[in-house]
Amino acid sequence: MARSKTRTSTPQARILQTMSDMEKRYSNGEITVVWKPEKCLHAARCIAGLPKVFDVNRRPWVDMSGASTAEITRVVDTCPSGALTWEKE
């Protein structure tokens, strides 16, 4: 009797898995801002706090040269979902 291969996930599930693993990293040489889009609640605190750094109409949407490291970390720390975090380099 031949064994049949069964798929354990649908294409949609594979896309969702890829999205959940996705992260974008942006560096200014002092810190790296990490964005995990699947966690984003779209509260827009980043955009309101530092529009020169965070601009959804620009690609990439994070421009680390738009503010000082201290300003960026202050705003990233206000992210309610944890979609934005930062790491010291």
VEXBA-617041 format. One line per 10 residues: number of its first residue (from 1); for each residue x negated, y, z of N, C-alpha, C. Coordinates in nm, 3 decimals, m for minus. Example, Ala and Ser with C-alpha at 12.3 -4.5 7.8 and 13.67 -1.06 7.14 Angstrom:
2
1 = m1.319,m0.569,0.780,m1.230,m0.450,0.780,m1.320,m0.330,0.780 ~ m1.285,m0.225,0.708,m1.367,m0.106,0.714,m1.290,0.003,0.787
***
This chain:
89
1 = m0.084,m0.117,0.000,0.000,0.000,0.000,m0.089,0.124,0.000 ~ m0.061,0.216,m0.090,m0.140,0.339,m0.101,m0.097,0.440,0.004 ~ m0.193,0.507,0.058,m0.161,0.612,0.154,m0.135,0.742,0.080 ~ m0.035,0.812,0.122,m0.008,0.941,0.060,m0.062,1.052,0.151 ~ m0.113,1.152,0.086,m0.162,1.267,0.162,m0.045,1.360,0.187 ~ m0.030,1.399,0.309,0.074,1.496,0.341,0.008,1.625,0.383 ~ 0.065,1.733,0.339,0.014,1.864,0.377,0.063,1.897,0.516 ~ m0.027,1.948,0.593,0.010,1.984,0.729,0.051,2.130,0.740 ~ 0.031,2.206,0.632,0.074,2.346,0.637,0.121,2.391,0.499 ~ 0.211,2.484,0.501,0.263,2.541,0.377,0.171,2.653,0.332
11 = 0.186,2.698,0.207,0.104,2.813,0.163,0.125,2.935,0.253 ~ 0.249,2.956,0.296,0.278,3.069,0.384,0.204,3.055,0.517 ~ 0.199,2.934,0.571,0.130,2.911,0.697,m0.020,2.934,0.681 ~ m0.075,2.894,0.565,m0.218,2.918,0.542,m0.248,3.067,0.531 ~ m0.158,3.142,0.467,m0.176,3.288,0.458,m0.170,3.349,0.597 ~ m0.073,3.308,0.677,m0.063,3.361,0.813,m0.186,3.326,0.895 ~ m0.238,3.205,0.879,m0.359,3.166,0.950,m0.476,3.254,0.908 ~ m0.488,3.281,0.778,m0.594,3.368,0.729,m0.580,3.507,0.788 ~ m0.457,3.559,0.791,m0.433,3.692,0.848,m0.469,3.695,0.996 ~ m0.436,3.589,1.070,m0.463,3.590,1.213,m0.612,3.582,1.242
21 = m0.691,3.532,1.148,m0.835,3.525,1.164,m0.906,3.650,1.113 ~ m0.832,3.737,1.046,m0.892,3.851,0.979,m0.929,3.960,1.079 ~ m1.044,4.018,1.057,m1.084,4.137,1.131,m1.173,4.219,1.041 ~ m1.166,4.349,1.060,m1.250,4.443,0.985,m1.340,4.511,1.085 ~ m1.462,4.539,1.043,m1.561,4.599,1.132,m1.616,4.726,1.067 ~ m1.625,4.832,1.149,m1.673,4.961,1.102,m1.779,5.011,1.201 ~ m1.896,5.050,1.151,m2.006,5.088,1.239,m2.057,5.229,1.209 ~ m2.106,5.294,1.314,m2.175,5.422,1.296,m2.320,5.414,1.343 ~ m2.368,5.293,1.369,m2.504,5.273,1.416,m2.515,5.270,1.568 ~ m2.417,5.324,1.636,m2.414,5.322,1.783,m2.311,5.222,1.836
31 = m2.195,5.220,1.771,m2.088,5.128,1.808,m2.028,5.068,1.681 ~ m1.957,4.958,1.698,m1.878,4.899,1.590,m1.734,4.895,1.637 ~ m1.644,4.951,1.557,m1.501,4.942,1.582,m1.450,4.818,1.511 ~ m1.378,4.735,1.584,m1.322,4.611,1.529,m1.173,4.628,1.521 ~ m1.115,4.601,1.402,m0.971,4.610,1.382,m0.917,4.473,1.346 ~ m0.819,4.427,1.424,m0.750,4.300,1.398,m0.606,4.333,1.358 ~ m0.579,4.335,1.227,m0.450,4.383,1.178,m0.329,4.306,1.230 ~ m0.345,4.176,1.259,m0.229,4.099,1.305,m0.183,4.142,1.443 ~ m0.266,4.212,1.518,m0.229,4.260,1.651,m0.168,4.399,1.649 ~ m0.181,4.470,1.538,m0.141,4.610,1.531,0.009,4.628,1.548
41 = 0.048,4.715,1.642,0.189,4.747,1.666,0.231,4.875,1.594 ~ 0.140,4.939,1.525,0.164,5.063,1.451,0.213,5.175,1.543 ~ 0.156,5.182,1.662,0.188,5.290,1.755,0.127,5.422,1.709 ~ 0.028,5.416,1.623,m0.036,5.531,1.558,m0.111,5.622,1.655 ~ m0.151,5.571,1.769,m0.231,5.652,1.862,m0.366,5.686,1.802 ~ m0.421,5.595,1.725,m0.550,5.621,1.661,m0.538,5.733,1.559 ~ m0.435,5.728,1.479,m0.414,5.828,1.374,m0.387,5.965,1.434 ~ m0.304,5.970,1.537,m0.273,6.096,1.604,m0.394,6.149,1.680 ~ m0.472,6.058,1.738,m0.586,6.098,1.820,m0.706,6.147,1.742 ~ m0.732,6.083,1.628,m0.848,6.120,1.546,m0.816,6.102,1.398
51 = m0.739,6.193,1.340,m0.702,6.177,1.199,m0.820,6.183,1.102 ~ m0.932,6.242,1.144,m1.050,6.244,1.056,m1.121,6.109,1.053 ~ m1.096,6.026,1.153,m1.155,5.892,1.157,m1.056,5.789,1.104 ~ m0.932,5.796,1.150,m0.831,5.696,1.115,m0.729,5.758,1.019 ~ m0.729,5.712,0.895,m0.641,5.767,0.792,m0.592,5.652,0.704 ~ m0.466,5.615,0.718,m0.412,5.499,0.644,m0.402,5.523,0.494 ~ m0.416,5.647,0.450,m0.411,5.676,0.307,m0.548,5.670,0.240 ~ m0.651,5.643,0.317,m0.788,5.637,0.266,m0.837,5.492,0.272 ~ m0.925,5.455,0.182,m0.988,5.323,0.186,m1.138,5.340,0.188 ~ m1.209,5.287,0.281,m1.153,5.221,0.398,m1.083,5.321,0.490
61 = m0.988,5.274,0.566,m0.905,5.365,0.646,m0.976,5.416,0.771 ~ m1.092,5.361,0.805,m1.171,5.407,0.920,m1.300,5.469,0.868 ~ m1.322,5.597,0.903,m1.444,5.669,0.865,m1.515,5.706,0.995 ~ m1.617,5.628,1.028,m1.687,5.646,1.155,m1.766,5.776,1.163 ~ m1.784,5.845,1.052,m1.856,5.972,1.054,m1.763,6.089,1.087 ~ m1.636,6.061,1.108,m1.538,6.168,1.133,m1.535,6.222,1.274 ~ m1.607,6.161,1.367,m1.606,6.208,1.506,m1.726,6.148,1.579 ~ m1.749,6.197,1.699,m1.859,6.145,1.779,m1.824,6.007,1.834 ~ m1.926,5.935,1.874,m1.905,5.803,1.933,m1.815,5.813,2.056 ~ m1.837,5.914,2.140,m1.755,5.930,2.261,m1.608,5.953,2.226
71 = m1.581,6.034,2.124,m1.443,6.059,2.082,m1.379,5.931,2.027 ~ m1.453,5.857,1.947,m1.400,5.734,1.888,m1.367,5.632,1.997 ~ m1.459,5.611,2.091,m1.432,5.513,2.196,m1.314,5.555,2.282 ~ m1.301,5.685,2.307,m1.189,5.735,2.387,m1.056,5.701,2.320 ~ m1.047,5.722,2.190,m0.922,5.697,2.117,m0.898,5.547,2.100 ~ m1.001,5.472,2.067,m0.986,5.326,2.051,m0.937,5.264,2.182 ~ m0.984,5.316,2.295,m0.941,5.263,2.425,m0.793,5.287,2.454 ~ m0.727,5.375,2.376,m0.584,5.399,2.396,m0.496,5.304,2.314 ~ m0.555,5.219,2.233,m0.477,5.126,2.149,m0.397,5.032,2.239 ~ m0.263,5.036,2.232,m0.182,4.958,2.324,m0.182,4.808,2.298
81 = m0.212,4.768,2.176,m0.206,4.625,2.141,m0.340,4.554,2.148 ~ m0.447,4.630,2.151,m0.580,4.570,2.144,m0.622,4.538,2.001 ~ m0.548,4.589,1.903,m0.586,4.568,1.763,m0.716,4.639,1.731 ~ m0.741,4.751,1.798,m0.867,4.822,1.785,m0.948,4.805,1.912 ~ m1.071,4.761,1.895,m1.164,4.751,2.007,m1.298,4.803,1.957 ~ m1.392,4.817,2.047,m1.525,4.860,2.006,m1.631,4.783,2.082 ~ m1.748,4.773,2.015,m1.862,4.703,2.072,m1.983,4.793,2.059 ~ m2.065,4.797,2.162,m2.189,4.873,2.156,m2.291,4.794,2.074 ~ m2.367,4.865,1.992,m2.469,4.798,1.909,m2.600,4.790,1.982
***
